[in-house]
Every structure is written in C-alpha cells, then in structure tokens.
C-alpha cells in the first residue's frame, strides 16, 4: 500500500501542475460581440463600434487612423480572430506588444498588394512574406487568422494553414495587443470571435 501511495503522489503532483497550466493557458475572450470592455477605447472615438455582434473599424472623414489596444499587457500569447474585409483599401492588422511590430491584414500601403499574415517591422519593412495566402484567403468572406508570439518567434496561420514564421531581433518581452486602422485610408474591416491564449505559466 505504501508503494502505491508513493507512486500516486508524484502523479497527482504532475497532474495538478498540468491542470494549473491548462487553467492559465486557456483561450479568453477579448471581444464578446457586445462591448469593448477588454480594450482601451481612444478618446473621441469615431473609428470603433459594435454592430450585430461584430467589431467594426471604419475610417473617419479625415482618415486619421486609430489603434485599439488591449487594456492588458501580454508576454507570450496566441491571438485568434475572424475578419472580413469591408469597403475601400483595407490596411489593418495586429500589433504585437508595441506599435513597431505588426502582423498585416490586407493591402500594404508601400507594396500596393495584399500582405495578409506577413510581419511588418518598423525600419525593416516586410522581412519575410507569408506563403500560400492567395490559395486560402477569402476576399469576400470571413477568414480566421491565428498569430503566435512566443519570445521573438512569430507564427501565423490563415484559415487553418500555417503561412508565416519569423524571428524578430527587436521584440519587446511584454506589452498590449493592438488592432490597426491605418491612417490615410478610406476603409472598413470587421472582426469577431477575438480570443487570446497566454502561453506562460507565470502569466
């Protein structure tokens, strides 16, 4: 009996650690389809709204652009969202912990072509280009993007297909996640089912 107890105790300890990690690393909703409570809405907001369960990002008349940041900072994480292009030339994406490092959604202003899932790094432009995006992107329908930021390694999936890997040498270890509405664009884009998973037990 004592032998069984000795064997059981380490098993229970490991199981409890696995359960604790699972509890801390499960996906959490960032957008519930009702409000923007998880986000720091910019002053004088005229860009971000909730309509029919969707987050709508739409340019203002002066095309000033905007960024919607999470209230919380994140270290290593996975963010998943459904998006659909609206009107105009769509230029959006996710900022990873800061404004200098982004995963693009839509057309690049500098390259004048779609660069969805490619990383844009200030000072480097697009160091790599996501592969096979044209094969899976639905220009007129809903798409699902998943981005993992683990240390300096960024990975992106589009509609279930892994399309990009990149290692940054200028990343921050912690910061908020942002959604971009690019300035100097007359555009709209829709988001829904935005969720985040924290990868570090310490978080």
SEDREN-249026 format. One record per atom (N, C-alpha, C): x, y, z; residue in one letter. Coordinates in steps of 0.02 Angstrom, whole numbers, plus 50000, padded with zeros to 5 digits. Each point is the difference from the previous one (the first is absolute). Layout:
<nodes>
<<X, Y, Z>, A>
...
</nodes>
This chain:
<nodes>
<<50041, 49939, 50000>, X>
<<49959, 50061, 50000>, X>
<<50043, 50063, 50000>, X>
<<50055, 49999, 50040>, X>
<<50044, 50059, 50003>, X>
<<50032, 50012, 49933>, X>
<<50018, 49946, 49965>, X>
<<50030, 50007, 49934>, X>
<<49953, 50034, 49952>, X>
<<49936, 49981, 50002>, X>
<<49950, 50030, 49956>, X>
<<49991, 50074, 50015>, X>
<<50001, 50017, 50065>, X>
<<49992, 50070, 50020>, X>
<<50059, 50042, 49974>, X>
<<50061, 49972, 50006>, X>
<<50059, 50036, 49977>, X>
<<49999, 50012, 49925>, X>
<<49974, 49951, 49964>, X>
<<49995, 50008, 49928>, X>
<<49945, 50049, 49981>, X>
<<49946, 50000, 50039>, X>
<<49942, 50042, 49985>, X>
<<50013, 50073, 50013>, X>
<<50039, 50016, 50052>, X>
<<50011, 50070, 50019>, X>
<<50034, 50039, 49944>, X>
<<50057, 49975, 49972>, X>
<<50030, 50038, 49944>, X>
<<49953, 50008, 49941>, X>
<<49961, 49948, 49986>, X>
<<49952, 50004, 49945>, X>
<<49949, 50055, 50011>, X>
<<49974, 50004, 50062>, X>
<<49951, 50052, 50016>, X>
<<50032, 50069, 49996>, X>
<<50063, 50005, 50021>, X>
<<50035, 50065, 49997>, X>
<<50007, 50024, 49928>, X>
<<50023, 49954, 49957>, X>
<<50008, 50017, 49929>, X>
<<49932, 50017, 49970>, X>
<<49949, 49962, 50017>, X>
<<49933, 50012, 49973>, X>
<<49974, 50068, 50022>, X>
<<50014, 50018, 50063>, X>
<<49976, 50064, 50025>, X>
<<50035, 50058, 49964>, X>
<<50066, 49991, 49985>, X>
<<50036, 50051, 49963>, X>
<<49972, 50008, 49929>, X>
<<49985, 49943, 49969>, X>
<<49972, 50002, 49933>, X>
<<49932, 50034, 50000>, X>
<<49960, 49987, 50051>, X>
<<49934, 50030, 50006>, X>
<<50007, 50076, 50010>, X>
<<50048, 50020, 50043>, X>
<<50010, 50071, 50012>, X>
<<50023, 50035, 49937>, X>
<<50045, 49968, 49961>, X>
<<50022, 50030, 49938>, X>
<<49943, 50007, 49951>, X>
<<49958, 49947, 49996>, X>
<<49943, 50002, 49954>, X>
<<49952, 50056, 50019>, X>
<<49991, 50009, 50066>, X>
<<49955, 50053, 50022>, X>
<<50026, 50069, 49979>, X>
<<50067, 50009, 50005>, X>
<<50029, 50065, 49985>, X>
<<50011, 50011, 49926>, X>
<<49998, 49947, 49960>, X>
<<50016, 50008, 49929>, X>
<<49939, 49990, 49955>, X>
<<49941, 49996, 50029>, X>
<<49940, 49992, 49959>, X>
<<49984, 50066, 49965>, X>
<<49965, 49994, 49944>, X>
<<49982, 50061, 49963>, X>
<<49949, 50041, 50039>, X>
<<50010, 50065, 49998>, X>
<<49955, 50047, 50032>, X>
<<49974, 50050, 49948>, X>
<<49938, 50019, 50008>, X>
<<49968, 50044, 49951>, X>
<<50025, 50071, 50007>, X>
<<50021, 50029, 49943>, X>
<<50019, 50071, 49999>, X>
<<49944, 50044, 49973>, X>
<<49957, 49970, 49960>, X>
<<49942, 50036, 49973>, X>
<<49940, 49954, 50004>, X>
<<49950, 50022, 50040>, X>
<<49941, 49958, 50013>, X>
<<49941, 50014, 49954>, X>
<<50010, 50043, 49951>, X>
<<49946, 50016, 49954>, X>
<<49950, 50051, 50027>, X>
<<50014, 50025, 50060>, X>
<<49953, 50047, 50032>, X>
<<50030, 50067, 50017>, X>
<<50064, 49999, 50021>, X>
<<50032, 50062, 50022>, X>
<<50075, 49995, 49991>, X>
<<50035, 50053, 50019>, X>
<<50073, 50003, 49994>, X>
<<50033, 50004, 50068>, X>
<<49973, 49964, 50049>, X>
<<50023, 50004, 50068>, X>
<<50073, 49978, 50009>, X>
<<50025, 49956, 49957>, X>
<<50068, 49976, 50006>, X>
<<50051, 50046, 49967>, X>
<<49975, 50054, 49970>, X>
<<50043, 50044, 49960>, X>
<<50001, 50071, 50026>, X>
<<50054, 50034, 49987>, X>
<<50006, 50071, 50017>, X>
<<49975, 50041, 49941>, X>
<<49939, 50020, 50003>, X>
<<49969, 50037, 49944>, X>
<<50030, 50070, 49998>, X>
<<50026, 50021, 49942>, X>
<<50032, 50066, 49996>, X>
<<49952, 50057, 50012>, X>
<<50026, 50055, 50026>, X>
<<49959, 50059, 50011>, X>
<<49971, 50025, 49934>, X>
<<49939, 50026, 50004>, X>
<<49967, 50025, 49941>, X>
<<49986, 49947, 49948>, X>
<<49988, 49939, 50024>, X>
<<49993, 49943, 49955>, X>
<<49948, 50011, 49945>, X>
<<50022, 49994, 49938>, X>
<<49955, 50000, 49943>, X>
<<50019, 49946, 49950>, X>
<<50042, 49953, 50024>, X>
<<50027, 49948, 49956>, X>
<<49975, 49930, 50017>, X>
<<49985, 49988, 50063>, X>
<<49986, 49933, 50025>, X>
<<49929, 49996, 50026>, X>
<<49963, 49951, 49976>, X>
<<49931, 49991, 50023>, X>
<<49982, 49926, 49999>, X>
<<49945, 49984, 50033>, X>
<<49975, 49931, 50002>, X>
<<49932, 50000, 49965>, X>
<<49995, 49959, 49948>, X>
<<49938, 49995, 49962>, X>
<<49984, 49928, 49984>, X>
<<49942, 49976, 50022>, X>
<<49978, 49932, 49985>, X>
<<50052, 49948, 50020>, X>
<<50030, 50009, 50058>, X>
<<50048, 49952, 50025>, X>
<<50070, 50005, 49970>, X>
<<50011, 50051, 49959>, X>
<<50065, 50009, 49968>, X>
<<50034, 50063, 50024>, X>
<<50067, 49997, 50004>, X>
<<50040, 50060, 50011>, X>
<<50012, 50032, 49933>, X>
<<49979, 50062, 49992>, X>
<<50007, 50036, 49937>, X>
<<50054, 50053, 50008>, X>
<<50048, 49998, 49955>, X>
<<50052, 50052, 49996>, X>
<<49988, 50038, 49935>, X>
<<49988, 50065, 50006>, X>
<<49983, 50040, 49941>, X>
<<50035, 50067, 50003>, X>
<<50028, 50021, 49943>, X>
<<50036, 50063, 49997>, X>
<<49955, 50060, 50016>, X>
<<50029, 50050, 50032>, X>
<<49964, 50063, 50011>, X>
<<50007, 50043, 49938>, X>
<<49961, 50053, 49993>, X>
<<50002, 50042, 49940>, X>
<<50069, 50028, 49985>, X>
<<50040, 50013, 50052>, X>
<<50067, 50028, 49990>, X>
<<50054, 49946, 49991>, X>
<<49979, 49936, 50004>, X>
<<50046, 49943, 49990>, X>
<<50060, 50003, 50047>, X>
<<49987, 50015, 50063>, X>
<<50055, 50006, 50048>, X>
<<50026, 49932, 50023>, X>
<<49959, 49948, 49993>, X>
<<50021, 49935, 50024>, X>
<<49995, 49993, 50075>, X>
<<50009, 49939, 50025>, X>
<<49993, 49988, 50071>, X>
<<50028, 49931, 50017>, X>
<<50016, 49991, 50064>, X>
<<50020, 49934, 50026>, X>
<<49958, 49985, 50060>, X>
<<49972, 49940, 50002>, X>
<<49962, 49976, 50058>, X>
<<50045, 49952, 50038>, X>
<<50021, 50020, 50061>, X>
<<50045, 49960, 50040>, X>
<<49963, 49962, 50054>, X>
<<50024, 49940, 50016>, X>
<<49974, 49964, 50058>, X>
<<50019, 50038, 50064>, X>
<<49958, 49995, 50050>, X>
<<50016, 50030, 50065>, X>
<<50057, 49963, 50034>, X>
<<50006, 49937, 49985>, X>
<<50049, 49957, 50033>, X>
<<50063, 49992, 49957>, X>
<<50057, 49992, 50034>, X>
<<50062, 49983, 49966>, X>
<<50008, 49924, 49997>, X>
<<50035, 49977, 49948>, X>
<<50010, 49929, 49991>, X>
<<50074, 49986, 49986>, X>
<<50023, 49942, 50023>, X>
<<50067, 49977, 49984>, X>
<<49996, 49954, 49939>, X>
<<50004, 49936, 50009>, X>
<<49990, 49953, 49945>, X>
<<49926, 49984, 49994>, X>
<<49974, 50000, 49938>, X>
<<49928, 49991, 49992>, X>
<<49983, 49975, 49930>, X>
<<49938, 49977, 49994>, X>
<<49970, 49985, 49935>, X>
<<49936, 50041, 49996>, X>
<<49991, 50036, 49945>, X>
<<49938, 50036, 49989>, X>
<<49966, 49971, 49938>, X>
<<49934, 49989, 50005>, X>
<<49960, 49973, 49946>, X>
<<49942, 50047, 49987>, X>
<<49983, 50012, 49937>, X>
<<49944, 50043, 49984>, X>
<<49973, 49983, 49931>, X>
<<49937, 50011, 49991>, X>
<<49969, 49998, 49933>, X>
<<49998, 50072, 49974>, X>
<<50015, 50008, 49936>, X>
<<49997, 50067, 49970>, X>
<<49969, 49996, 49931>, X>
<<49971, 50056, 49980>, X>
<<49971, 50006, 49933>, X>
<<50013, 50070, 49974>, X>
<<50026, 50003, 49939>, X>
<<50013, 50065, 49970>, X>
<<49935, 50037, 49987>, X>
<<50002, 50066, 50012>, X>
<<49943, 50042, 49986>, X>
<<50011, 50040, 49937>, X>
<<49987, 50065, 50005>, X>
<<50007, 50043, 49941>, X>
<<50071, 50030, 49996>, X>
<<50016, 50023, 49940>, X>
<<50062, 50036, 49990>, X>
<<50062, 49956, 49998>, X>
<<50057, 50031, 50007>, X>
<<50064, 49965, 50001>, X>
<<50017, 49982, 50072>, X>
<<49989, 49937, 50018>, X>
<<50007, 49979, 50069>, X>
<<50073, 49992, 50019>, X>
<<50020, 50033, 50054>, X>
<<50068, 49996, 50026>, X>
<<49994, 49998, 50076>, X>
<<50006, 49940, 50027>, X>
<<49990, 49990, 50072>, X>
<<50051, 49949, 50024>, X>
<<49989, 49973, 50059>, X>
<<50044, 49949, 50027>, X>
<<50006, 50004, 50075>, X>
<<50041, 49955, 50027>, X>
<<50011, 49996, 50072>, X>
<<50069, 50026, 50018>, X>
<<50003, 50046, 50048>, X>
<<50063, 50022, 50029>, X>
<<50018, 49952, 50057>, X>
<<50063, 49978, 50001>, X>
<<50023, 49951, 50049>, X>
<<50042, 50033, 50054>, X>
<<49967, 50016, 50055>, X>
<<50032, 50029, 50059>, X>
<<50021, 50073, 49993>, X>
<<49999, 50026, 49939>, X>
<<50019, 50070, 49987>, X>
<<49981, 50018, 49928>, X>
<<50009, 50063, 49983>, X>
<<49979, 50025, 49934>, X>
<<50051, 49987, 49946>, X>
<<50061, 49979, 50017>, X>
<<50052, 49990, 49949>, X>
<<49999, 49931, 49968>, X>
<<49963, 49953, 50029>, X>
<<50000, 49931, 49975>, X>
<<49928, 49979, 49988>, X>
<<49985, 49981, 49938>, X>
<<49930, 49989, 49980>, X>
<<49995, 49940, 49954>, X>
<<49943, 49966, 50004>, X>
<<49981, 49950, 49951>, X>
<<49945, 50030, 49957>, X>
<<50014, 50006, 49936>, X>
<<49957, 50036, 49954>, X>
<<49935, 49962, 49985>, X>
<<49946, 50038, 49991>, X>
<<49938, 49975, 49971>, X>
<<49980, 50049, 49945>, X>
<<49997, 49976, 49938>, X>
<<49980, 50043, 49945>, X>
<<50059, 50024, 49960>, X>
<<49990, 50056, 49964>, X>
<<50049, 50024, 49952>, X>
<<50053, 50043, 50033>, X>
<<50061, 49989, 49980>, X>
<<50056, 50042, 50023>, X>
<<49997, 50067, 49963>, X>
<<50006, 50054, 50038>, X>
<<50000, 50066, 49968>, X>
<<50062, 50012, 49958>, X>
<<50056, 49970, 50021>, X>
<<50063, 50011, 49964>, X>
<<50006, 49953, 49939>, X>
<<49976, 49938, 50007>, X>
<<50007, 49951, 49945>, X>
<<49940, 49999, 49954>, X>
<<49944, 50029, 50022>, X>
<<49939, 50004, 49959>, X>
<<49974, 49931, 49981>, X>
<<50005, 49952, 50046>, X>
<<49972, 49934, 49989>, X>
<<49986, 49967, 50067>, X>
<<49959, 49948, 49998>, X>
<<49981, 49967, 50062>, X>
<<50061, 49967, 50033>, X>
<<50008, 50013, 50065>, X>
<<50055, 49970, 50038>, X>
<<49974, 49969, 50064>, X>
<<49938, 49975, 49998>, X>
<<49970, 49970, 50059>, X>
<<50045, 49946, 50030>, X>
<<50008, 50003, 50065>, X>
<<50039, 49952, 50041>, X>
<<50076, 50012, 49996>, X>
<<50022, 50050, 49963>, X>
<<50071, 50015, 49998>, X>
<<50018, 50049, 50056>, X>
<<50060, 49994, 50029>, X>
<<50021, 50046, 50053>, X>
<<50025, 50066, 49970>, X>
<<49978, 50055, 50029>, X>
<<50027, 50065, 49983>, X>
<<50039, 50025, 50061>, X>
<<50064, 50013, 49991>, X>
<<50044, 50022, 50053>, X>
<<50027, 50069, 49983>, X>
<<49988, 50048, 50043>, X>
<<50023, 50068, 49986>, X>
<<50076, 50000, 49990>, X>
<<50022, 50031, 49946>, X>
<<50071, 50002, 49984>, X>
<<50023, 49944, 49954>, X>
<<49957, 49948, 49994>, X>
<<50018, 49943, 49957>, X>
<<49948, 49986, 49947>, X>
<<49942, 50033, 50005>, X>
<<49947, 49984, 49954>, X>
<<49973, 49930, 50011>, X>
<<49993, 49962, 49947>, X>
<<49977, 49931, 50004>, X>
<<50060, 49953, 49992>, X>
<<50030, 49977, 50056>, X>
<<50060, 49959, 49994>, X>
<<49988, 49931, 49969>, X>
<<49939, 49973, 50008>, X>
<<49980, 49939, 49966>, X>
<<49928, 50010, 49976>, X>
<<49980, 49959, 49951>, X>
<<49931, 50003, 49976>, X>
<<49966, 49934, 50014>, X>
<<49939, 50004, 50025>, X>
<<49960, 49940, 50011>, X>
<<49990, 49963, 49934>, X>
<<50002, 49934, 50003>, X>
<<49997, 49959, 49940>, X>
<<49932, 49966, 49994>, X>
<<49974, 49997, 49939>, X>
<<49939, 49963, 49986>, X>
<<49936, 50034, 50022>, X>
<<50005, 50065, 50016>, X>
<<49940, 50036, 50024>, X>
<<49946, 50004, 49946>, X>
<<50020, 50012, 49938>, X>
<<49951, 50006, 49946>, X>
<<49959, 49937, 49990>, X>
<<50028, 49943, 50021>, X>
<<49964, 49936, 49991>, X>
<<49944, 49990, 50051>, X>
<<50005, 50034, 50057>, X>
<<49951, 49989, 50053>, X>
<<49960, 50062, 50020>, X>
<<50024, 50059, 49982>, X>
<<49965, 50062, 50019>, X>
<<49934, 50006, 49963>, X>
<<49948, 50018, 50036>, X>
<<49933, 50012, 49970>, X>
<<49988, 50075, 50000>, X>
<<50012, 50033, 49944>, X>
<<49994, 50074, 49997>, X>
<<49931, 50026, 50017>, X>
<<49948, 49961, 49986>, X>
<<49932, 50023, 50012>, X>
<<49965, 49964, 50058>, X>
<<50037, 49958, 50036>, X>
<<49969, 49962, 50054>, X>
<<50038, 50008, 50065>, X>
<<49979, 49962, 50050>, X>
<<50033, 50001, 50065>, X>
<<50062, 49956, 49997>, X>
<<50053, 50024, 50031>, X>
<<50063, 49964, 50006>, X>
<<50019, 49995, 50074>, X>
<<50039, 49949, 50016>, X>
<<50025, 49992, 50068>, X>
<<50076, 50006, 50000>, X>
<<50024, 50047, 50039>, X>
<<50072, 50009, 50008>, X>
<<50020, 49980, 50070>, X>
<<50057, 49965, 50005>, X>
<<50029, 49983, 50065>, X>
<<50073, 50022, 49999>, X>
<<50020, 50035, 50052>, X>
<<50068, 50025, 50005>, X>
<<50028, 49979, 50068>, X>
<<50059, 49970, 49999>, X>
<<50034, 49982, 50062>, X>
<<50063, 50043, 50007>, X>
<<50006, 50033, 50056>, X>
<<50060, 50038, 50017>, X>
<<50032, 49966, 50061>, X>
<<50053, 49963, 49987>, X>
<<50034, 49963, 50053>, X>
<<50073, 50023, 50002>, X>
<<50014, 50043, 50049>, X>
<<50065, 50031, 50001>, X>
<<50008, 50043, 49938>, X>
<<50053, 49987, 49962>, X>
<<50011, 50039, 49939>, X>
<<49975, 49963, 49937>, X>
<<49966, 49944, 50010>, X>
<<49977, 49961, 49943>, X>
<<49926, 50013, 49987>, X>
<<49984, 50021, 49939>, X>
<<49932, 50013, 49979>, X>
<<49979, 49947, 49948>, X>
<<49941, 49972, 50011>, X>
<<49972, 49951, 49954>, X>
<<49928, 50021, 49984>, X>
<<49980, 49992, 49937>, X>
<<49932, 50018, 49980>, X>
<<49968, 49945, 49960>, X>
<<49936, 49991, 50012>, X>
<<49958, 49953, 49963>, X>
<<49942, 50038, 49970>, X>
<<49979, 49981, 49940>, X>
<<49941, 50029, 49969>, X>
<<49954, 49944, 49978>, X>
<<49939, 50001, 50027>, X>
<<49950, 49949, 49987>, X>
<<50029, 49930, 50009>, X>
<<50038, 49992, 50054>, X>
<<50026, 49935, 50020>, X>
<<50067, 49981, 49968>, X>
<<50026, 50040, 49955>, X>
<<50063, 49985, 49966>, X>
<<50055, 50044, 50027>, X>
<<50055, 49968, 50021>, X>
<<50058, 50038, 50023>, X>
<<50033, 50034, 49941>, X>
<<50008, 50066, 50003>, X>
<<50024, 50037, 49941>, X>
<<50061, 50043, 50014>, X>
<<50019, 50008, 50064>, X>
<<50056, 50045, 50014>, X>
<<50035, 49982, 50065>, X>
<<50067, 50003, 49997>, X>
<<50043, 49995, 50059>, X>
<<50053, 50054, 49995>, X>
<<50013, 50033, 50056>, X>
<<50050, 50053, 50000>, X>
<<50028, 50009, 50070>, X>
<<50065, 50011, 50004>, X>
<<50032, 50015, 50064>, X>
<<50023, 50073, 49999>, X>
<<49974, 50038, 50047>, X>
<<50017, 50071, 50004>, X>
<<50061, 50009, 50045>, X>
<<50037, 50054, 49987>, X>
<<50056, 50018, 50044>, X>
<<49987, 50067, 50035>, X>
<<49937, 50021, 49999>, X>
<<49984, 50064, 50031>, X>
<<49935, 49997, 50041>, X>
<<49979, 49940, 50018>, X>
<<49937, 49992, 50035>, X>
<<50004, 50023, 50073>, X>
<<49942, 50018, 50028>, X>
<<49994, 50013, 50071>, X>
<<49977, 49936, 50034>, X>
<<50017, 49993, 50064>, X>
<<49980, 49939, 50036>, X>
<<49928, 50003, 50024>, X>
<<49973, 50061, 50005>, X>
<<49932, 50007, 50026>, X>
<<49969, 50064, 49972>, X>
<<49934, 49998, 49992>, X>
<<49964, 50059, 49976>, X>
<<49930, 49982, 49978>, X>
<<49960, 50049, 49983>, X>
<<49931, 49987, 49979>, X>
<<49997, 49975, 49928>, X>
<<49941, 49977, 49981>, X>
<<49986, 49980, 49931>, X>
<<49957, 50054, 49969>, X>
<<50016, 50021, 49940>, X>
<<49962, 50053, 49968>, X>
<<49970, 49978, 49934>, X>
<<49944, 50031, 49982>, X>
<<49971, 49991, 49934>, X>
<<50007, 50067, 49963>, X>
<<50026, 49997, 49940>, X>
<<50014, 50062, 49963>, X>
<<49944, 50018, 49951>, X>
<<49984, 50064, 49999>, X>
<<49962, 50030, 49946>, X>
<<50047, 50052, 49970>, X>
<<50027, 49983, 49942>, X>
<<50055, 50039, 49971>, X>
<<49977, 50071, 49982>, X>
<<50042, 50050, 50014>, X>
<<49983, 50068, 49978>, X>
<<50005, 50007, 49925>, X>
<<49971, 50053, 49975>, X>
<<50000, 50016, 49928>, X>
<<49967, 49946, 49958>, X>
<<49951, 49967, 50029>, X>
<<49962, 49949, 49964>, X>
<<49925, 50015, 50010>, X>
<<49962, 49990, 49948>, X>
<<49927, 50001, 50006>, X>
<<49978, 49927, 49997>, X>
<<49988, 49970, 50057>, X>
<<49991, 49928, 50004>, X>
<<49958, 49979, 50060>, X>
<<49980, 49937, 49998>, X>
<<49969, 49968, 50058>, X>
<<50019, 49927, 50001>, X>
<<50001, 49971, 50060>, X>
<<50013, 49929, 50009>, X>
<<49961, 49977, 50060>, X>
<<49979, 49937, 50000>, X>
<<49960, 49971, 50053>, X>
<<50039, 49944, 50035>, X>
<<49992, 49997, 50066>, X>
<<50030, 49947, 50040>, X>
<<49947, 49969, 50045>, X>
<<50010, 49936, 50015>, X>
<<49959, 49966, 50050>, X>
<<50040, 49941, 50028>, X>
<<49973, 49972, 50054>, X>
<<50031, 49941, 50032>, X>
<<50074, 50011, 50015>, X>
<<50017, 50057, 50029>, X>
<<50069, 50015, 50017>, X>
<<50016, 49969, 50068>, X>
<<50050, 49956, 50001>, X>
<<50019, 49965, 50062>, X>
<<50076, 50001, 50008>, X>
<<50023, 49995, 50062>, X>
<<50071, 49999, 50014>, X>
<<50015, 49943, 50048>, X>
<<50058, 49969, 49989>, X>
<<50024, 49947, 50043>, X>
<<50070, 50020, 50024>, X>
<<50009, 50003, 50065>, X>
<<50066, 50014, 50028>, X>
<<50039, 49935, 50005>, X>
<<50063, 50002, 49979>, X>
<<50040, 49940, 49997>, X>
<<50044, 49988, 50061>, X>
<<50012, 50051, 50040>, X>
<<50045, 49993, 50056>, X>
<<49961, 49986, 50063>, X>
<<50025, 49951, 50040>, X>
<<49967, 49983, 50064>, X>
<<50001, 50059, 50046>, X>
<<50054, 50041, 49997>, X>
<<50006, 50056, 50047>, X>
<<49946, 50052, 49989>, X>
<<49971, 50002, 49938>, X>
<<49949, 50052, 49987>, X>
<<49938, 49986, 50038>, X>
</nodes>
